[in-house]
């Protein structure tokens, strides 16, 4: 597991993911021509629309899986 700290909605938060997920997430942000925090913010906003909302790390993993399944 690797932890990274990012700012979401003005607050610092730490996210722990396996290194492989970080690598894929970095590549996806680059492919989208946006920053990693911008991509994670988008995932977070969609996560909060769910009831109950999953944890952020889980939401990131599911986002990656779904995106890879559709590409």
DSSP file (Angstrom, degrees, kcal/mol; ACC not computed):
  #  RESIDUE AA STRUCTURE BP1 BP2  ACC     N-H-->O    O-->H-N    N-H-->O    O-->H-N    TCO  KAPPA ALPHA  PHI   PSI    X-CA   Y-CA   Z-CA
    1    1 A X              0   0    0      0, 0.0     2,-0.4     0, 0.0    17,-0.2   0.000 360.0 360.0 360.0 142.1    0.0    0.0    0.0
    2    2 A X  E     -A   17   0A   0     15,-3.1    15,-2.3     2,-0.0     2,-0.4  -0.995 360.0-148.0-127.7 131.2    1.1    3.5   -0.8
    3    3 A X  E     -A   16   0A   0     -2,-0.4     2,-0.4    13,-0.2    13,-0.2  -0.794  14.7-178.2 -99.5 140.1   -0.4    6.6    0.8
    4    4 A X  E     -A   15   0A   0     11,-2.1    11,-2.9    -2,-0.4     2,-0.5  -0.986  17.7-140.6-131.4 145.7   -0.7    9.9   -0.9
    5    5 A X  E     +A   14   0A   0     -2,-0.4     2,-0.3     9,-0.2     9,-0.2  -0.905  27.6 166.3-106.5 132.7   -2.1   13.1    0.5
    6    6 A X  E     -A   13   0A   0      7,-2.6     7,-2.9    -2,-0.5     2,-0.6  -0.903  36.0-111.8-136.0 166.2   -4.3   15.4   -1.7
    7    7 A X  E     +A   12   0A   0     -2,-0.3     2,-0.5     5,-0.2     5,-0.2  -0.904  31.6 179.5-104.0 123.9   -6.5   18.3   -1.2
    8    8 A X  E >  S-A   11   0A   0      3,-3.0     3,-2.0    -2,-0.6    30,-0.0  -0.992  73.3 -14.0-123.3 125.7  -10.3   17.8   -1.8
    9    9 A X  T 3  S-     0   0    0     -2,-0.5    -1,-0.1     1,-0.3     3,-0.1   0.857 130.8 -52.1  51.6  39.1  -12.7   20.6   -1.2
   10   10 A X  T 3  S+     0   0    0      1,-0.2     2,-0.4    -3,-0.0    -1,-0.3   0.493 118.5 105.3  81.7   3.6  -10.0   22.6    0.6
   11   11 A X  E <   -A    8   0A   0     -3,-2.0    -3,-3.0     2,-0.0     2,-0.3  -0.951  69.1-124.2-121.3 137.4   -9.1   19.7    3.1
   12   12 A X  E     +A    7   0A   0     -2,-0.4     2,-0.3    -5,-0.2    -5,-0.2  -0.587  35.0 176.2 -75.3 136.1   -6.1   17.5    3.0
   13   13 A X  E     -A    6   0A   0     -7,-2.9    -7,-2.6    -2,-0.3     2,-0.4  -0.993  23.6-135.4-140.4 147.8   -6.9   13.8    2.9
   14   14 A X  E     -A    5   0A   0     -2,-0.3     2,-0.4    -9,-0.2    -9,-0.2  -0.863  16.3-165.7-104.4 137.8   -4.7   10.7    2.7
   15   15 A X  E     -A    4   0A   0    -11,-2.9   -11,-2.1    -2,-0.4     2,-0.6  -0.988   5.6-155.5-124.5 128.8   -5.6    7.9    0.4
   16   16 A X  E     +A    3   0A   0     -2,-0.4     2,-0.3   -13,-0.2   -13,-0.2  -0.921  27.4 152.4-107.7 119.8   -4.0    4.4    0.6
   17   17 A X  E     -A    2   0A   0    -15,-2.3   -15,-3.1    -2,-0.6     2,-0.1  -0.948  50.3 -90.3-137.9 158.1   -4.0    2.3   -2.6
   18   18 A X    >>  -     0   0    0     -2,-0.3     4,-1.7   -17,-0.2     3,-0.8  -0.396  43.0-112.7 -64.3 148.8   -1.8   -0.4   -4.0
   19   19 A X  H 3> S+     0   0    0      1,-0.3     4,-2.4     2,-0.2     5,-0.2   0.845 116.2  59.1 -55.4 -36.8    1.0    1.0   -6.1
   20   20 A X  H 3> S+     0   0    0      1,-0.2     4,-2.0     2,-0.2    -1,-0.3   0.875 104.1  50.2 -62.8 -37.6   -0.5   -0.5   -9.2
   21   21 A X  H <> S+     0   0    0     -3,-0.8     4,-2.8     2,-0.2    -1,-0.2   0.905 109.4  51.0 -67.5 -40.4   -3.7    1.4   -8.7
   22   22 A X  H  X S+     0   0    0     -4,-1.7     4,-2.7     2,-0.2     5,-0.2   0.916 108.9  52.1 -61.3 -41.5   -1.7    4.7   -8.3
   23   23 A X  H  X S+     0   0    0     -4,-2.4     4,-1.9     1,-0.2    -2,-0.2   0.929 113.2  43.0 -60.6 -45.4    0.1    3.9  -11.6
   24   24 A X  H  X S+     0   0    0     -4,-2.0     4,-2.5     2,-0.2    -1,-0.2   0.908 113.6  51.6 -67.4 -41.8   -3.1    3.4  -13.5
   25   25 A X  H  X S+     0   0    0     -4,-2.8     4,-2.4     1,-0.2    -2,-0.2   0.903 109.3  50.3 -63.0 -41.4   -4.8    6.4  -11.9
   26   26 A X  H  X S+     0   0    0     -4,-2.7     4,-2.2     1,-0.2    -1,-0.2   0.913 111.4  49.0 -60.7 -42.9   -1.8    8.6  -12.8
   27   27 A X  H  X S+     0   0    0     -4,-1.9     4,-2.6    -5,-0.2    -2,-0.2   0.889 110.5  50.4 -65.3 -39.3   -2.0    7.3  -16.4
   28   28 A X  H  X S+     0   0    0     -4,-2.5     4,-2.0     2,-0.2    -2,-0.2   0.915 110.1  49.3 -66.0 -42.6   -5.7    8.0  -16.6
   29   29 A X  H  <>S+     0   0    0     -4,-2.4     5,-2.5     1,-0.2     4,-0.4   0.920 112.9  48.0 -62.0 -42.6   -5.3   11.5  -15.3
   30   30 A X  H ><5S+     0   0    0     -4,-2.2     3,-1.2     1,-0.2    -2,-0.2   0.915 110.2  51.0 -63.7 -43.5   -2.6   12.1  -17.9
   31   31 A X  H 3<5S+     0   0    0     -4,-2.6    -1,-0.2     1,-0.3    -2,-0.2   0.839 111.3  48.7 -62.9 -32.7   -4.7   10.7  -20.7
   32   32 A X  T 3<5S-     0   0    0     -4,-2.0    -1,-0.3     2,-0.2    -2,-0.2   0.494 111.4-124.8 -83.3  -4.2   -7.5   13.0  -19.7
   33   33 A X  T < 5S+     0   0    0     -3,-1.2     2,-0.3    -4,-0.4    -3,-0.2   0.905  73.4 110.6  57.9  44.0   -5.1   15.9  -19.6
   34   34 A X  S   <S-     0   0    0     -5,-2.5    -1,-0.2    -6,-0.1    -2,-0.2  -0.933  72.6 -92.3-139.6 166.7   -6.0   16.8  -16.0
   35   35 A X     >  -     0   0    0     -2,-0.3     4,-2.1     1,-0.1     5,-0.2  -0.338  32.7-115.7 -76.4 159.1   -4.3   16.6  -12.7
   36   36 A X  H  > S+     0   0    0      1,-0.2     4,-2.7     2,-0.2     5,-0.2   0.924 117.3  52.3 -60.2 -45.3   -4.5   13.7  -10.4
   37   37 A X  H  > S+     0   0    0      1,-0.2     4,-2.4     2,-0.2    -1,-0.2   0.880 107.9  52.5 -59.7 -35.0   -6.4   15.8   -7.7
   38   38 A X  H  > S+     0   0    0      2,-0.2     4,-1.8     1,-0.2    -1,-0.2   0.910 111.0  46.6 -66.2 -40.9   -8.9   16.9  -10.4
   39   39 A X  H  X S+     0   0    0     -4,-2.1     4,-2.2     2,-0.2    -2,-0.2   0.936 113.8  47.5 -65.5 -45.8   -9.6   13.2  -11.4
   40   40 A X  H  X S+     0   0    0     -4,-2.7     4,-2.7     1,-0.2    -2,-0.2   0.870 108.8  55.2 -65.0 -35.8   -9.9   12.1   -7.7
   41   41 A X  H  X S+     0   0    0     -4,-2.4     4,-2.5    -5,-0.2    -1,-0.2   0.908 107.8  49.5 -61.4 -41.6  -12.2   15.1   -7.0
   42   42 A X  H  X S+     0   0    0     -4,-1.8     4,-2.0     2,-0.2    -2,-0.2   0.919 111.8  47.6 -62.9 -44.3  -14.5   13.9   -9.9
   43   43 A X  H  X S+     0   0    0     -4,-2.2     4,-2.2     1,-0.2    -2,-0.2   0.910 112.1  51.2 -61.9 -42.3  -14.5   10.4   -8.5
   44   44 A X  H  X S+     0   0    0     -4,-2.7     4,-2.1     2,-0.2    -2,-0.2   0.908 107.5  51.5 -63.6 -43.8  -15.3   11.8   -5.0
   45   45 A X  H  < S+     0   0    0     -4,-2.5     4,-0.4     1,-0.2    -1,-0.2   0.909 113.0  45.3 -61.5 -41.7  -18.2   13.9   -6.2
   46   46 A X  H >< S+     0   0    0     -4,-2.0     3,-0.9     1,-0.2     4,-0.3   0.864 109.8  56.0 -68.9 -35.4  -19.7   10.9   -7.9
   47   47 A X  H >< S+     0   0    0     -4,-2.2     3,-1.6     1,-0.2     7,-0.3   0.890 101.5  56.8 -61.7 -40.6  -19.1    8.7   -4.9
   48   48 A X  T 3< S+     0   0    0     -4,-2.1    -1,-0.2     1,-0.3    -2,-0.2   0.614  95.3  66.1 -71.5 -10.8  -21.0   11.1   -2.7
   49   49 A X  T <  S+     0   0    0     -3,-0.9    -1,-0.3    -4,-0.4    -2,-0.2   0.616  87.4  88.9 -81.3 -13.4  -24.1   10.7   -4.9
   50   50 A X  S <  S-     0   0    0     -3,-1.6     2,-0.5    -4,-0.3     3,-0.3  -0.493  84.8-109.1 -85.1 154.8  -24.4    7.0   -3.8
   51   51 A X  S    S+     0   0    0      1,-0.4     2,-0.1    -2,-0.2    -3,-0.0  -0.963 108.7  12.6-130.7 117.4  -26.3    5.9   -0.8
   52   52 A X  S    S-     0   0    0     -2,-0.5    -1,-0.4     1,-0.1     2,-0.2   0.696 102.0-131.1 -74.1 152.5  -24.5    5.0    1.4
   53   53 A X        -     0   0    0     -3,-0.3    -5,-0.1    -5,-0.1     3,-0.1  -0.470  19.3-128.6 -70.7 136.8  -21.3    6.4   -0.2
   54   54 A X        -     0   0    0     -7,-0.3    -4,-0.1    -2,-0.2    -1,-0.1  -0.258  38.6 -79.8 -72.6 169.8  -18.5    3.9   -0.3
   55   55 A X     >  -     0   0    0      1,-0.1     4,-2.4     4,-0.0     5,-0.2  -0.335  41.9-114.7 -64.8 155.3  -15.0    4.8    1.0
   56   56 A X  H  > S+     0   0    0      1,-0.2     4,-2.3     2,-0.2     5,-0.2   0.907 114.6  51.9 -62.9 -43.6  -12.9    6.9   -1.3
   57   57 A X  H  > S+     0   0    0      1,-0.2     4,-2.2     2,-0.2    -1,-0.2   0.913 111.9  47.5 -60.8 -41.9  -10.3    4.3   -1.9
   58   58 A X  H  > S+     0   0    0      1,-0.2     4,-2.5     2,-0.2    -1,-0.2   0.913 110.3  52.2 -63.9 -42.6  -13.0    1.7   -2.8
   59   59 A X  H  X S+     0   0    0     -4,-2.4     4,-2.3     1,-0.2    -2,-0.2   0.876 109.1  50.7 -62.2 -37.2  -14.6    4.3   -5.1
   60   60 A X  H  X S+     0   0    0     -4,-2.3     4,-2.5     2,-0.2    -1,-0.2   0.930 110.1  49.0 -66.3 -45.3  -11.3    4.9   -6.9
   61   61 A X  H  X S+     0   0    0     -4,-2.2     4,-2.5     1,-0.2    -2,-0.2   0.921 113.1  47.0 -60.4 -44.2  -10.7    1.1   -7.4
   62   62 A X  H  X S+     0   0    0     -4,-2.5     4,-2.9     2,-0.2     5,-0.3   0.900 110.3  53.3 -65.3 -40.7  -14.2    0.7   -8.8
   63   63 A X  H  X S+     0   0    0     -4,-2.3     4,-2.5    -5,-0.2     5,-0.2   0.940 110.6  47.0 -57.7 -48.0  -13.7    3.7  -11.1
   64   64 A X  H  X S+     0   0    0     -4,-2.5     4,-2.5     2,-0.2     5,-0.2   0.936 113.0  48.9 -60.4 -47.4  -10.5    2.2  -12.5
   65   65 A X  H  X S+     0   0    0     -4,-2.5     4,-2.1     1,-0.2    -2,-0.2   0.936 113.2  46.1 -59.0 -48.9  -12.1   -1.2  -13.0
   66   66 A X  H  X S+     0   0    0     -4,-2.9     4,-1.4     1,-0.2    -1,-0.2   0.899 112.8  50.1 -63.4 -40.4  -15.2    0.2  -14.8
   67   67 A X  H  X S+     0   0    0     -4,-2.5     4,-0.5    -5,-0.3    -1,-0.2   0.904 111.5  47.8 -66.3 -39.9  -13.1    2.5  -17.0
   68   68 A X  H >< S+     0   0    0     -4,-2.5     3,-0.6     1,-0.2    -1,-0.2   0.848 108.5  55.7 -68.8 -32.7  -10.8   -0.4  -18.0
   69   69 A X  H 3< S+     0   0    0     -4,-2.1    -1,-0.2     1,-0.2    -2,-0.2   0.797 110.0  45.7 -68.6 -28.2  -13.8   -2.6  -18.7
   70   70 A X  H 3<        0   0    0     -4,-1.4    -1,-0.2    -3,-0.2    -2,-0.2   0.485 360.0 360.0 -95.3  -2.3  -15.2    0.0  -21.2
   71   71 A X    <<        0   0    0     -3,-0.6    -1,-0.2    -4,-0.5    -2,-0.2   0.469 360.0 360.0 -99.1 360.0  -11.9    0.7  -23.0
